[in-house]
Amino acid sequence: MDFIRNFPFFSIILSLFSGSVCSVLPSKAARWVNTFVIVTCAVLSGATLFYVLQTGESFVYMMGHFPAPWGNEIRAGVLEALMALFFCLIMLLSMLGGRKKVDEEILESKQNLFYILVNLMLTSLLALVYTNDLFTAYVFVEINTISACGLIMIRRIGRTFEAAVRYMIMSLVGSGMILFGLCMLYDLTGHLLMSNIQESVAKVMEVDAYHVPLLVTITLLVIGLAIKSALFPFHAWLPDAYGYSTISSAAILSSLVSKGYIFLLIKIIYRVIGYDVFRSTHIIDILFIFGLAGMIFGSTSAIKEQDIRRMAAFSSVAQIGYIYMGIGLGTQESMIASVFHIFAHSCAKALVFIGIIGLTDASGFNRHFSELTGAGFRNKVAGIGFIVASLSMVGVPVFAGFVSKLLFARAAVLNTGKLLPTMIVLAISTILNAIYFLKTGIRIYTPNNGSEYVSIPLKEEKTYGFAIILFVVINVCLGMNSQPIVDMIHDGLAMFA
């Protein structure tokens, strides 16, 4: 059984090495390699999750068996393994759901490059989940940034180049702040390993002279990761990046990339700064305010949009606001709610984008609402997928989003100082979510007997339909059987501490 301790390292190296392999393969072979790698990493992550659940404790893997500071460490617990497994599943279904559009929107000579970027994206996400070293985390933050930028502009139209430039500028600002923060943290503590830094931070807090530098360091790290995860008001790059990239890229970017940065932030809060130290700063209150503002602004911006993909993109701003609101509440229950919402939003938002592409294809490739009338009848499986994802994000019972909002409400009750603003904004945001998703749902299921658009037979969309069905199953399973996931999140956060 101890051999399983190698699996997190194997999954990172496998996905990294596969990127080099895909560079010399034709497009179809690269696609099969990409699918094999994602499935294999999912299996390895699942085995790791089973192992840590059986042992009841996390483990550390030292690469080359050299201890720090000469070696590098990977740490795996319940939450890391669960997150890695979930990331692999969402990426696999996003790739399956957008496979047809890859052939249509990307030149065949560039398709192997697309799969290289996806493999590197998977590598960076797994590394951010598992790493126990802050400098290694920074390296893979940059790999993630470059991969995401490539996924945005691989379609090679004017808007994607503009979106990629905007994304790169904002991301580099965030990366620069993270790097400054890491340099200051290393200067204060003399360590890069997370557990060693936490011990040094505890000692620094006992000395009054270094409180201000430590506060500046924490601020730089938090703002840098907030920019990269598109927390309001740092979201300017997001609508075009999600709205004009290929559908698989949009699904991966919206559901996974920002969540990888948020998960790294949660690791820093627990394993680097220390949860009690972080909660004692006013940064947590600022995150709370920005989270609430993002919930409202993202929803109102989505209502104004007439382009369905940009509407879904602005919806992500609101949903990311939910996660940061939970972090800002500053309780164990609110952190559990935020982590669960990472799962709930990831599977729902990827499903939204996969559903949207079916609806727009059935409407003559038009994205404007006026052209989507009756699209749910012309592509039935896409309509079902979009409606299920919409109901989840609105918070209708049976679906994952309902559990998220219930957990947020319960966490707010336990924090009386922030109870009133949380409940008010939670209610307003839910109503706004319902407005723009209900508007779209009514539009796609309004009969249009005079439509010139042709219905798409399900038999021609087998892989696409399979991906949507699995997305729906995951969403319903999270909504109907959430307690085991909540328990694993609770145990995982306890292992962090």
N, C-alpha and C positions, 0 to 999 in steps of 0.2 A: 504493500500500500504506500510506503514512503516514496516509491518511484513517482507517484502522482505529484509530489512536490516540484517536480521538474516541469509540469504541464504549463504553468503560466509563462515560463521562459520559452518553452517550445512554441507556444502560440505566437509570441512576439517575434521570435526569430523566423518562424515559418512564413508569417505574413510579410515580413521584411524581405526575406530571400525571394519570395514569389514575385515581388515587384521587379527584381532583376531578371528573373526567368521570363516574365511576360514581355520584357523589352525586345526579346529576340524571337518571339512567337507571332504567328499570324493572328488576326483578330479573333477568330472562332476558338482557336486553341487557348488564347489568353482568357477568353470568357470562361471556358471550362476549368482552367486553372484557378481563376478567381472564385468560382462557385465551390470548387473542392476545398480551397483554403478557408473560406468562410465557414463551411460546414465542419471542417476539421477543427477549427478554432472553437466553434460552438460546442463540439463534443468534448474537447479538452477542458473548456470552461465548465461544462456540466459535470465532468468527472471531478474537477477541483472543488466545485460547490458541494457535491456529495461527500467528498473527503472531509472538508472542514465542518460540515454538519455532523458527520459521524464522530470526529475528534472533539468538536466543541471548542476549538481554539484556532487562532490564526497561526501561520508559519512564515518564516523568513527564508528566502533562498538566496544564497550568496553566489553570484556568478564567478566561476573559477575557484570557489571556496576560499576566496581571499576576503578577510574582513575589512570594513571601512577603516581608514580612508583609502586603502589601495584598491579595494574591490567595490562592486556595486551590488545593491540589494533589491530584491523583489519581495513584496509582502502580499500575502493572500489571506483573506478572511472571508466570512460569509458575504459581506456586502460587496467586496471586490469581485468575487467569483460570480455572484448573482448579476452584477452590473455588466461584467464581461460577457456572460451568456446572453443577456438581454440585448446588448449592443450587436452581437453577432446575428441573432435572430432578426432584428429589425433591419440590419444591413442586407441580409440574405433576401428577405421579402421585398425590400426596396429595389434591389437589383432585378429580381424576378418580375416585379410589377412594371418596371421601366425598360425591360429588355428590348421590346419591339421598337421603342422610341430611340434607343441607342443606335440601332441600324438605320433609322430614318434621319436622325438629326446630326450624327457624327460621321465624318468621312471615314471610309473603311481603313484608310492608311493611318488614321488617328485613333482608331478604336482600341488598339493594344495600349496606347498611352492612357486612355481612359481607365483601363483595368489596372494599369500600374498605379495611377493616382488613388483608385479605390483601395488597392492593397496597402498602399502607404497610409491612407486614412485609417484603415483598420489597425495597422501597426501602432500608429500614434495613439489611438483611442485605448487600445489594450495596455500600452505603456503608461498612459496617464492613470489608468485604473490601478495597475499593479505596482508601479515604481515606489520605492521607499526613499528615493534620493531626489532632492529638489533640483539639482542641476540637470540630472537626466530628464526630469519632468519638463524643464525649460527647453531642452533640445527637442523633445517630442512635441512640445507646443508649437515650435517653429515648423517642424515637419507637418504638423496638422494644418498650420496656416498655409503653407505652400501647396499642399494637396487640395485644400478647400478652394484656393484661388484657381488652381488648374481645373478643378471640377466645374467651377462657375464659367470659365471662358472656353472650355473645350468645344462648346457649340459653335463658336466662331461667328457670332453676329454682333452688330454694333453695340447693342445694349449689354451683352454679356461682357464685352471688353470694358465698358464703362463701369459696370457693376463690380468686376474683378479689381479694377484700379481703386474704386472707393473702398472695397473690402480690404484690400492690401494696406491702404493708408491707415484705416482705422485699426486694423490688426497690428500693424507695426507700432502704432502709438501704444496699444495695450501691451505688446511684447516688450517695448522699451521700459515701460513702468514696472513690469514684472522683473525684468533684469536688474533695474536699479534696486528694487526691493530685495532681491536675492543677494545682491552685493552688500547691501547694508546689513542684511540678516547674517551673512557670513562674517562680516566685520564685527558684529555684536557677539556672535556665539562661537565662531571658529569651526562650525560644522555645516555639512550639507545633508547629512542623514536626518530624516524627519524625527526619529525618536531622540537622537542626541540633541537636536535643536530644541525640542520641547523641554528637555531637562535644563538646558542653558537659559531658555526664556524664563523658566520658573525662578532661576537664580537672579536673572536680570530684574525681575519684578520686585525682588527683595531689596534692590539697590535703587534709591530714589534718583540717582544721577542719570539713568538711562531710560527713563519712562518716555520722554519725548521722542528720542530716536526710534524706539521700538514702535511707538504709535505711528510715526511717519512711515516706517517700514511696512507695518500692517496695512496702512492706507494705500500705499503704492501697489502692494500685491492684490488687494481687494479691487481697487479701481481698474487695474490692468485686466484682471479676469472678468470683471463686469463689462468692460468694453468689448472683450472678445466674445462674450456670451450674449451680447446685444441687450443688456439691461437698459431700459429707458433712463436717461435721454441719449444713450450711446448707440442707438439702433439705426442710424441713418443708412448704413450699408445694407440692411437686411431686406427691404422690399424688392429691390432689383435683383439681388443675389438669389433669392428664392423664386422670384417671379419669372426670370428669363433663362435660367439654366435648364439643362435636360431634366426630365422628370425624376430619374434616379438620383441625380445630384441634388435636386431640390428636396427630395424625401430624406436623403442622408444628412444634408446640411441642417434642415429644420428639426429633425428628430434626434440627431446624435451629436453633431459637432459642438453646439452650444452646451449640451448636457455633459460632454466630456470636460469642458472647462469648469462647469459648475461642480462636478464631482471632485475635480482637483481642488477647488476652493473649499469644499467640505472637508477634504483630507487635511488641508492646511489649517483649517479652523480647529479640528480635533487633534491632529497628530503633530502639528508644528507649533502653532501658537498656544494651543490649549483652550478648551471650550470656555472655561471659567474666565480666563484672561480676555478672550475675545468678547465675551458677553459683558465684561466690565467696561469696555470702550464704548464711545458714542457712535462708532462706525456701524454698529448693529442697528441703531435707530435710523441712520441715513439709508441703509439698505432697505429698511422697512418702508420708509417714505417713498423711495424710488420704486419699490415694488408695487405699492398701492397706486402710484401715479402711472406706472406702466400698464397696470390692469385696466385703468380707465382710458388712457390715451390710445393704447393699442386697439381697444374695442371700438372707440369712436372713429378712429382712422379706418378700421375695417368696414364700418357701416357706410362711410363716404365713398368707398371704392366701387367702381363699376367693372373692374377687371377681376375675375374670380381668383386668379392666382395671387395677385397682389393683396386681395382681401385675406386669403389664407396666410400670406406672409405677415401682414399686420396682426393677425390673430396670434401669431407666435410671440409678438412683443407682449401681448397681454398675458399669455400663458407663462412666459419667463418671469413676468412680474409676480405671478402666484408663487413661484419657487423662491424668489428673493423675499417676498413678504413672509413666507414661512421661516426662512433663515433669520429675518429681522425680528420675528416674534421672540426668539431667544429661549425657547424651551425645548426639552427633549421631544415632546409630542409634536411640536411644529416642525422640527427637523425631520422626524419620521414622515410627516405629511409632505414636506418638500421632496424628499427622496422618492416617495411613492408617486408623486406627481411627475417626476422625471420619467418613470415607467409609463404612467397613464398618458402623458402628453406625447411621448415618443411614438407609441403605437398608434395613437389617434391622428397625430399630425402627418406621419408618413402615409397613413391610409387616406387622409384628405387629399394630399397631392397625387397619389396614385389614382384615386377616384376622379379627381378633376381632369386628368389627362384623358380618361375615357369619355368624359362628358364633352370636353372640347373637341375631341376627334369626331364624335358623333354629331357635332354642330359645325362641320366644315372648318375645323381648326380655329374657330372663333372663341375668344375668351371673354367677350363682353356679355353682360347679363342678358341683354336684349336678344342675343342670338342663341341663348341656352334654353329657351322655352321648349319643354318636352324632352330634353336630353336624357332624362332618367328613363323614359320609355324606349329611347333609341339604343341605349346601352344600359341594360337592366342591372348587370353586376356592378358597373361603376356607380350607378345611382344608389344601390343598396350600400356599397362601401362608403360613399360620401355621407349618406344619411346616418349610418351607424357612428362614424367618426364625429359628425356634428353633434349628435345626441350625447356622446361621451363628453365632448368639450363643454357643452351647455351644462352638463351635470345631471342628466336624467338617470334615475335608478336603473339598475341592471348593468350599467356600463362603468368603465374604470374611472371616468371623470367625476361621477357622483361620489365615489369613495374618497377621492382626493379632496373634494370640497367639504365632505363630512369631517374628514380628518383635520382640515384647516379650521373649521368652525369649532371643533372640540378643543383644538390647541388654543384658539383665541379665548375661549371661556376660562382656560387655566391661566391666562395672563390678563388680569383685570385692567391693568394700565393701558393696554392696547386693544381691549375687547371691542369698544364702540367703533373706532375707525375701521377695524378689520371686518366686522360684521356688516357695516354699511357699505363699504367698498365691495365686499364679496357679493352682496345682494345686487348692487348696481351693475357690477361686471357680469354677473350671471344673466341679468335681464338684457344687457347689451349683446352678450354672446348669442342669446336666443334670437335677438332681432336680426342680426346679419346671417346667421345660419338658417333661421326660419325663412327669411326672404329668399335665400338661395334654394332651399328645399322646395318652397312653393313654386318657384320659377321652373325648376327642372322637372317638376311633376304637374305642370299646367299643360293640358293637351294642346297640341298645335297641329290641327288636322291639315292645314295648308302648308306644312313644312316641306321644304325641298331637300332636306337632309335624309340620308339613308340610315336605317337601323343597322347596328353591328351584331351579327350572329355570335352567340356565346361560343360556338365551336371554333371560331376563328381566334378566340382570345383565351385559350386554355391556360397558358402559363400566367397570364394576367389575372384571370378569374381565380386561379389557385392561390395566388398571392393575396388577393382581396379576401377570399374566404378565410385564410389563415389569420390575416389581420383581424377580421371580425371575431374569430374564435378567441384570439389572445385578449382582445378588448373585453369580451363578455366574461372570460375566465377571471380576468383581473377584477371585474365588477362583482361577480357572483361568488368568488372564492378568494377574497382579498386577505383574509386573516393570516394564512401561512406566509404571504409576502410581507405583510406588516410585521409579523414575528421575526422573520429573517432580517428585515431592516433594523429592527430593535436590537437584535443580537449583534448584527454587524457594527452598528454604532457603538455598542458597548465594547466590542473588540477594538475599535478605534481608540476609545478612551483609555 
